[in-house]
Amino acid sequence: MSRTQPRMPRRRLLATVSALAGAASILMLILAGCSGKADGTAKAQSASIPPEVKIPFKIGIMVGTVSQGEDEFRAGQMVVAKYGQDHVKMVTYPDNFMQEQETVISQLVG
């Protein structure tokens, strides 16, 4: 008498293969993120770097404070680091800018 193992249902097999593929892709993302390569943001945030590009005009940037959103504030700092404080003026608007509209307008004009 031959003994046969019960067949795995197709749905269960598909779920197992999908789970393994998902786990493998997550593992690849983790390994790619831990490659040890540093990004260039640390260099751009350094104050000792001279401006990279000379431009014949000035740039004004108004961003929220760090408490509102750190990403836009840091991006503004990177633009100042790239073009220099002679060419870029970065100001922040207050946290409660709807109540302090006069402050926002004076910062925009000034």
C-alpha positions as CSV (number, residue, x, y, z in Angstrom):
1,M,0.0,0.0,0.0
2,S,1.3,3.4,-0.9
3,R,1.0,6.1,1.5
4,T,0.3,9.6,0.0
5,Q,0.5,12.8,1.8
6,P,-2.5,15.1,1.7
7,R,-2.2,17.9,-0.9
8,M,-1.9,21.4,0.3
9,P,-4.8,23.5,-0.9
10,R,-4.0,26.0,-3.6
11,R,-5.2,28.9,-1.5
12,R,-2.9,28.0,1.4
13,L,0.0,27.5,-0.9
14,L,-0.5,30.9,-2.5
15,A,-0.7,32.6,0.9
16,T,2.5,30.9,2.0
17,V,4.4,32.0,-1.1
18,S,3.0,35.5,-0.8
19,A,4.1,35.7,2.8
20,L,7.6,34.5,2.0
21,A,7.9,37.0,-0.9
22,G,6.8,39.8,1.4
23,A,9.3,38.8,4.1
24,A,12.1,38.6,1.5
25,S,11.3,42.1,0.2
26,I,11.3,43.5,3.7
27,L,14.6,41.9,4.4
28,M,16.1,43.4,1.2
29,L,14.8,46.9,2.2
30,I,16.3,46.5,5.7
31,L,19.7,45.4,4.3
32,A,19.7,48.2,1.7
33,G,19.0,50.8,4.4
34,C,21.8,49.5,6.6
35,S,24.5,49.7,3.9
36,G,26.5,52.2,5.9
37,K,26.6,54.9,3.3
38,A,26.1,58.4,4.7
39,D,23.8,60.8,2.8
40,G,25.0,64.4,1.9
41,T,22.7,66.2,4.4
42,A,25.4,66.3,7.1
43,K,27.8,68.1,4.7
44,A,25.2,70.6,3.6
45,Q,24.3,71.5,7.2
46,S,27.8,72.3,8.1
47,A,28.4,76.1,8.6
48,S,32.0,76.0,7.4
49,I,31.1,75.0,3.8
50,P,31.4,77.9,1.4
51,P,28.5,78.5,-1.0
52,E,28.5,76.0,-3.9
53,V,26.8,78.2,-6.5
54,K,27.2,81.9,-7.3
55,I,23.9,83.5,-8.4
56,P,23.1,87.1,-9.6
57,F,19.9,87.4,-7.5
58,K,18.6,87.0,-4.0
59,I,16.2,84.3,-2.6
60,G,13.7,84.8,0.2
61,I,12.4,81.8,2.0
62,M,9.6,81.8,4.7
63,V,9.2,78.5,6.5
64,G,7.4,77.3,9.6
65,T,9.2,76.8,12.9
66,V,10.8,73.5,13.9
67,S,7.8,72.7,16.1
68,Q,5.5,73.0,13.0
69,G,7.6,70.8,10.7
70,E,11.2,70.1,10.9
71,D,11.6,69.0,7.3
72,E,10.8,72.3,5.7
73,F,12.9,74.2,8.2
74,R,15.9,71.9,7.6
75,A,15.4,72.2,3.8
76,G,15.5,76.0,4.2
77,Q,18.8,75.7,6.1
78,M,20.2,73.5,3.3
79,V,19.3,76.2,0.7
80,V,21.1,78.8,2.8
81,A,24.1,76.5,3.1
82,K,24.1,75.9,-0.6
83,Y,23.8,79.5,-1.8
84,G,25.2,81.4,1.2
85,Q,23.7,84.0,3.5
86,D,24.5,86.8,1.1
87,H,22.0,85.4,-1.4
88,V,19.4,83.7,0.7
89,K,17.3,85.1,3.5
90,M,15.3,82.6,5.5
91,V,12.7,83.7,8.1
92,T,10.1,81.8,10.0
93,Y,6.5,82.6,10.5
94,P,5.0,82.3,14.0
95,D,3.3,79.1,15.3
96,N,0.0,80.9,15.6
97,F,0.3,82.8,12.3
98,M,-3.5,83.3,11.9
99,Q,-3.6,85.4,15.1
100,E,-0.3,87.2,14.3
101,Q,-1.0,88.3,10.7
102,E,0.8,91.6,11.2
103,T,4.0,89.8,12.2
104,V,3.8,87.6,9.1
105,I,3.3,90.6,6.8
106,S,6.1,92.5,8.4
107,Q,8.5,89.6,7.9
108,L,7.4,89.1,4.3
109,V,7.9,92.8,3.5
110,G,11.2,93.2,5.5
